[in-house]
């Protein structure tokens, strides 16, 4: 059995999947259990009151979605989500931005603040890039939609086998040495951001119905690990390698 080490704990694949599924289920349950919908500051940094994506700067490491079948599935899911809850969501994310995050690095609403960190991050990534770009694949499957901290709607992804889990963990640890975040990874694709509004109880019911009704079980994705990219962004709709 493969075990990996994240954030002061040894994980088996089964333990990781159980923990991530439990977290996702709790996030889904929170839609109806909140006394009121709290708008986090981390959202207002990215989205204005009218749902437009604000300038927001930073860098990250990602696996871009280039598989046409996966892209088609994500586009369909996004369309269904906006058809049901579009008034609760920010401007749509361009399909070209879809990616699975490996490890975020630095970010800020102020480019001048974050630019020096990003330069260091890029240099450190380039120094370890050949170690990261291995000829293996990580096989992933979708676990459903869930809201993340009242900020966004994510599609959860989990490794389907121990080899995929081990390869992703190795890559994650390498990038974590660039900019440690002292946490375990939640592999996902961001499909939408919320508008920074306090939603009504009927809005929350509608969102709850949508995330449970939109099926994602058929999505599987074999990610070539040598497609990992260092990317910078200037908003949540503008990423550049």
C-alpha positions as CSV (number, residue, x, y, z in Angstrom):
1,X,0.0,0.0,0.0
2,X,1.3,3.4,-1.0
3,X,1.4,6.1,1.8
4,X,2.4,9.7,1.4
5,X,3.2,12.5,3.9
6,X,1.1,15.7,4.0
7,X,1.0,18.3,6.7
8,X,2.4,16.3,9.6
9,X,0.4,13.2,8.8
10,X,0.9,10.0,6.8
11,X,-1.9,9.3,4.3
12,X,-3.0,6.2,2.4
13,X,-5.0,6.8,-0.8
14,X,-8.1,5.5,1.0
15,X,-7.6,7.9,3.9
16,X,-7.1,10.8,1.5
17,X,-10.2,10.0,-0.5
18,X,-12.3,9.6,2.7
19,X,-11.1,12.9,4.2
20,X,-11.6,14.8,0.9
21,X,-15.1,13.4,0.3
22,X,-16.0,14.2,3.9
23,X,-14.9,17.8,3.4
24,X,-16.8,18.1,0.2
25,X,-20.0,16.7,1.8
26,X,-19.6,19.2,4.7
27,X,-19.3,22.0,2.1
28,X,-22.4,20.9,0.3
29,X,-24.3,20.7,3.6
30,X,-23.2,24.2,4.6
31,X,-25.3,25.7,1.8
32,X,-28.5,25.1,3.7
33,X,-27.1,25.1,7.3
34,X,-25.7,28.7,7.3
35,X,-27.7,31.2,9.3
36,X,-26.8,33.7,6.7
37,X,-24.5,33.7,3.7
38,X,-21.3,35.4,4.6
39,X,-19.3,37.1,1.9
40,X,-15.6,36.5,2.5
41,X,-13.0,39.2,1.8
42,X,-11.1,36.7,-0.4
43,X,-14.1,36.9,-2.8
44,X,-14.4,40.7,-2.9
45,X,-10.7,40.8,-3.8
46,X,-11.5,38.9,-7.0
47,X,-15.1,39.8,-7.9
48,X,-16.9,43.2,-7.8
49,X,-20.5,43.7,-6.7
50,X,-21.8,43.3,-10.2
51,X,-20.1,40.0,-10.8
52,X,-17.2,41.3,-12.9
53,X,-13.8,39.8,-12.3
54,X,-11.4,42.3,-10.7
55,X,-7.7,42.6,-11.4
56,X,-6.0,40.1,-9.1
57,X,-2.4,39.0,-9.4
58,X,-0.4,36.0,-8.6
59,X,1.1,32.7,-9.7
60,X,0.4,29.0,-9.4
61,X,1.2,25.6,-10.7
62,X,-1.4,23.9,-12.7
63,X,-2.3,21.1,-15.1
64,X,-4.2,22.8,-18.0
65,X,-7.3,20.9,-19.2
66,X,-6.5,20.0,-22.9
67,X,-8.4,16.7,-23.2
68,X,-11.3,17.5,-25.6
69,X,-13.7,15.1,-23.9
70,X,-13.0,16.6,-20.4
71,X,-13.3,20.1,-21.8
72,X,-16.7,19.3,-23.4
73,X,-17.9,17.8,-20.1
74,X,-16.7,20.9,-18.1
75,X,-18.4,23.2,-20.6
76,X,-21.7,21.3,-20.3
77,X,-21.5,21.3,-16.5
78,X,-20.7,25.1,-16.4
79,X,-23.7,25.8,-18.7
80,X,-26.1,23.8,-16.5
81,X,-24.8,25.5,-13.4
82,X,-25.3,29.0,-14.9
83,X,-28.7,28.0,-16.2
84,X,-29.8,27.3,-12.7
85,X,-27.8,29.8,-10.6
86,X,-26.4,32.3,-13.0
87,X,-27.7,35.3,-11.0
88,X,-25.6,34.1,-8.0
89,X,-22.4,33.7,-10.0
90,X,-19.7,36.0,-11.3
91,X,-18.8,36.4,-15.0
92,X,-18.2,33.0,-16.6
93,X,-14.7,31.7,-16.7
94,X,-13.2,31.1,-20.1
95,X,-12.9,27.4,-21.0
96,X,-9.3,28.1,-21.9
97,X,-8.5,28.8,-18.2
98,X,-9.8,25.5,-16.9
99,X,-7.1,23.6,-15.0
100,X,-6.4,21.4,-12.0
101,X,-4.4,23.2,-9.4
102,X,-1.4,21.4,-8.1
103,X,-0.2,24.0,-5.7
104,X,-0.9,27.8,-5.5
105,X,2.0,30.1,-4.8
106,X,1.5,33.8,-4.2
107,X,-1.4,36.3,-4.9
108,X,-2.5,39.8,-4.1
109,X,-4.9,42.5,-5.4
110,X,-1.8,44.7,-5.7
111,X,0.7,43.6,-8.4
112,X,3.5,45.7,-7.0
113,X,3.3,43.8,-3.7
114,X,3.3,40.3,-5.2
115,X,5.7,40.9,-8.1
116,X,8.9,40.3,-6.2
117,X,7.6,37.0,-4.7
118,X,6.5,35.9,-8.2
119,X,10.0,36.5,-9.5
120,X,11.5,34.3,-6.8
121,X,8.8,31.7,-7.4
122,X,9.5,31.5,-11.1
123,X,13.2,31.1,-10.5
124,X,12.6,28.3,-8.0
125,X,10.2,26.5,-10.3
126,X,12.6,26.6,-13.2
127,X,15.3,25.2,-11.0
128,X,13.2,22.1,-10.2
129,X,11.2,21.9,-13.4
130,X,13.1,18.9,-14.9
131,X,12.4,16.9,-11.7
132,X,8.7,17.7,-12.0
133,X,8.2,16.9,-15.7
134,X,8.0,13.1,-15.4
135,X,6.7,10.8,-18.2
136,X,3.9,9.4,-16.0
137,X,0.1,10.1,-15.9
138,X,-2.1,10.8,-12.9
139,X,-5.5,9.2,-13.4
140,X,-8.3,11.2,-11.8
141,X,-12.0,11.0,-11.5
142,X,-14.6,13.6,-10.5
143,X,-16.4,13.5,-7.1
144,X,-19.0,16.2,-7.8
145,X,-19.6,19.9,-7.4
146,X,-19.2,21.6,-4.1
147,X,-19.0,25.2,-2.9
148,X,-15.7,26.3,-1.4
149,X,-15.8,28.8,1.5
150,X,-18.6,30.8,-0.2
151,X,-16.0,31.8,-2.8
152,X,-16.4,29.4,-5.7
153,X,-17.9,26.3,-7.1
154,X,-15.4,23.5,-7.6
155,X,-15.3,20.1,-9.2
156,X,-13.5,17.8,-6.9
157,X,-11.0,15.3,-8.3
158,X,-9.4,12.3,-6.7
159,X,-6.7,9.9,-7.9
160,X,-8.1,6.6,-8.9
161,X,-5.0,4.5,-8.0
162,X,-2.0,4.5,-5.7
163,X,0.5,5.2,-8.4
164,X,-1.3,8.4,-9.4
165,X,-1.6,9.4,-5.8
166,X,2.2,8.9,-5.3
167,X,3.2,10.8,-8.4
168,X,0.9,13.8,-7.5
169,X,2.2,13.8,-3.9
170,X,5.8,13.9,-5.2
171,X,5.1,16.8,-7.4
172,X,3.2,18.6,-4.7
173,X,6.0,18.3,-2.2
174,X,8.5,19.6,-4.8
175,X,6.4,22.7,-5.4
176,X,5.7,23.1,-1.7
177,X,9.4,23.8,-1.2
178,X,9.0,26.8,-3.4
179,X,6.3,28.4,-1.3
180,X,5.1,26.2,1.6
181,X,1.4,26.4,2.5
182,X,1.4,23.8,5.3
183,X,-1.7,22.0,4.2
184,X,-2.8,18.9,2.2
185,X,-3.9,19.3,-1.4
186,X,-7.5,19.3,-2.5
187,X,-7.3,18.6,-6.2
188,X,-10.1,20.5,-8.1
189,X,-11.1,22.5,-11.1
190,X,-12.7,25.9,-10.5
191,X,-15.9,26.2,-12.5
192,X,-17.3,29.5,-11.2
193,X,-17.0,32.3,-8.6
194,X,-19.9,33.6,-6.6
195,X,-21.1,37.2,-6.7
196,X,-20.2,38.9,-3.4
197,X,-23.9,39.1,-2.3
198,X,-25.7,37.8,0.8
199,X,-28.0,35.2,-0.8
200,X,-31.5,34.5,0.4
201,X,-32.6,31.1,1.7
202,X,-34.4,30.4,-1.5
203,X,-31.2,31.2,-3.4
204,X,-29.4,28.7,-1.2
205,X,-32.0,26.0,-1.9
206,X,-31.6,26.6,-5.6
207,X,-27.8,26.3,-5.3
208,X,-28.2,23.1,-3.2
209,X,-30.5,21.6,-5.8
210,X,-28.1,22.4,-8.6
211,X,-24.9,21.0,-7.1
212,X,-26.7,17.8,-6.2
213,X,-28.6,17.5,-9.6
214,X,-25.7,18.2,-12.0
215,X,-23.9,14.8,-12.4
216,X,-20.2,14.5,-12.9
217,X,-19.6,10.8,-12.3
218,X,-18.6,10.1,-15.9
219,X,-15.6,12.5,-15.9
220,X,-12.3,10.8,-15.8
221,X,-9.0,12.4,-16.8
222,X,-5.6,10.9,-17.4
223,X,-3.2,13.9,-16.7
224,X,0.2,13.7,-18.3
225,X,2.4,15.0,-15.5
226,X,4.8,16.6,-18.0
227,X,2.0,19.1,-18.8
228,X,2.5,20.8,-15.4
229,X,2.9,24.6,-15.9
230,X,4.0,27.6,-13.9
231,X,1.4,30.3,-14.7
232,X,0.8,33.9,-13.7
233,X,-2.6,35.5,-13.6
234,X,-3.9,39.0,-13.7
235,X,-7.6,38.0,-13.0
236,X,-9.4,34.8,-12.6
237,X,-10.0,34.8,-16.3
238,X,-6.5,35.7,-17.5
239,X,-3.7,33.1,-17.0
240,X,-0.4,33.0,-18.9
241,X,2.4,30.4,-18.9
